Amino acid sequence: MFGLYLHIPFCEKKCSYCDFYSIESLAHVDRFTDVLLQEIDLRRDQYSGAMATSVFFGGGTPSLLSPKAIGRINERLRETIHIGESAEWTMECNPGTVTLDRLEAYHATGINRLSFGVQSFTASELAFLDRIHDADQAEQAMVLARKAGFRNVNMDLMFAVPGQTIETLTHNLECMVALQPDHISAYSLIYEHGTPLYAKLKKGLVQPLPEEVDVEMYKLVIDTLRSAGYHQYEVSNFAKPGFECKHNLTYWHAANYLAYGPSAHGFVGTTRYWNKRSLTSWMQDVSNGTLPEANREELTPQDLLSEFLFLHLRADGIPLHDVQSKFNIDLRKHLHPNLQYWIDEGFINDANNVLSLTAEGYRVCDELTVKILGTRY
């Protein structure tokens, strides 16, 4: 697997909980596309020659770029990198920013998967999260996506939002399932350091839901989506059969990915790099023919092992044969007797030479990860 990530930093309104780099001004949106094309050219030498299996436009709100701009970017990627015919091309969209004409035009450029940041179908929760759309627009976005020809659509859902109850979460789940997205990403609200929401938390202006309610809500999400035919293949992700997100699996399988745009993070070989978290600095460096990196690091063998284990664990399981071949480690032997306890307790399945989490295991994934990474190898 080999992925491409492009960070589009523009938003009409920045959500208070979001810690991804974004700006509310669209003043540089046209120049941004030209500079992004330059960075694609600059990173040509970093391309490993492997066939790319996924392209992901994240943000920010990528759907604020015009179809013409997206088309130019996609064309340059195809000219520069070997991208498979069956590759997944995802674009994140805000339900409040799409029209049928624009979605059809995006589809014509090669975008074949959409990801809508719905989060909730409850007005008070959408207001708290600073979303610019309402429930009707979320429903209409799915209708328009299908009309435009998209057969692979994700919707994001957020739970443990202050003021949310089991009843409103149940309502949100029912509304989302009724729209039949092919993939659902469900996240517990996190108070990220440096965000406006975190500042409100520190001032006592926001009260998080109790941990036990968060746990109960996560259980409701898992049980509801599994009953509706969605397979949980990662801590926060659920898909209909065959619709698992290829790009996310690239991350969780510790595979390589190139990244472009301000603040974007990439990983090639044993090197991780991240671009400057400033549109101005990023544009200046690229325009001068310089890679716009804030820093890069070389991962040690222990780093690579740790990442391989925890990333695979939180997704579709740790392949024991790969651990043996890549790191010369007999994982079953090193995890004994904890592994047998986890199996007996119903947290982990050991089948087909893969250690994978059960539904109960996903709920205690962090605890299991700490134990596994704390083991001496």
WOFEN-V969641 format. One line per field, one symbol per residue. ss: DSSP state (H for helix, E for strand, C for the rest). phi: phi as a letter, one per 30 degrees, with the letter a starting at -180 (. if undefined). burial: + if it has 24 or more other ideal C-beta (glycine too) atoms within 12 Angstrom, else -. Layout:
BEGIN
ss->???
phi->???
burial->???
END
This chain:
BEGIN
ss->CEEEEEEECECCCCCCCCCCCCECCCCCHHHHHHHHHHHHHHHHHHCCCCCEEEEEEEECCHHHCCHHHHHHHHHHHHHHCCEEEEEEEEEEECHHHCCHHHHHHHHHHCCCEEEEEEECCCHHHHHHCCCCCCHHHHHHHHHHHHHCCCCCEEEEEEECCCCCCHHHHHHHHHHHHHHCCCEEEEEECCCCCCCHHHHHHHCCCCCCCCHHHHHHHHHHHHHHHHHCCCEEEECCEEECCCCCCHHHHHHHCCCEEEEECCCCEEEECCEEEEECCCHHHHHHHHHCCCCCEEEEEECCHHHHHHHHHHHHHHCCCEEHHHHHHHHCCCHHHHHCCHHHHHHHCCCEEEECCEEEECHHHHHCHHHHHHHHHCCCC
phi->.bcbbbccdcbdbdddcdcddabcdcdcdddedddddddedddeddddjdddcabbccahbeddddeddddddddddddcbdcddcdcccbdbcedbcbdddddddeddjdbbcbcddiacceddddddidcccddddddededddddjdcbbcbdbcbidejdbedddeeddddddddhddabccbddccdejcedddddddidbcddeeddeddddddddddddddjcddcaecbbbdeicedddddeddchddacbbjdidcbbbicccbbddcaddddddddddicddddaabcddeddddededdddddccjdddddddddbhbcdeddddcedddddddicbccbhibcbddeddddbeddddeddddddc
burial->++++++++++++++++++-++++--+-++--++-++++++-++--+++-+-++++++++++++++++-++++++-++--++-+---++++++++++++---++-+++-++++++++++++++--++-++++++++-+++++++++--+-+-+++++++++++++-+-++-+++-+++-+-+++++++++-+---+++----------++---++--++++++++++---+++++++++++--++++++++++++++++++++++++++--+++++++-+--++--+----+++----------+++++++++++++++++-++---+-+-++-++--++--++---++++----+++++++++++--++-+++----
END
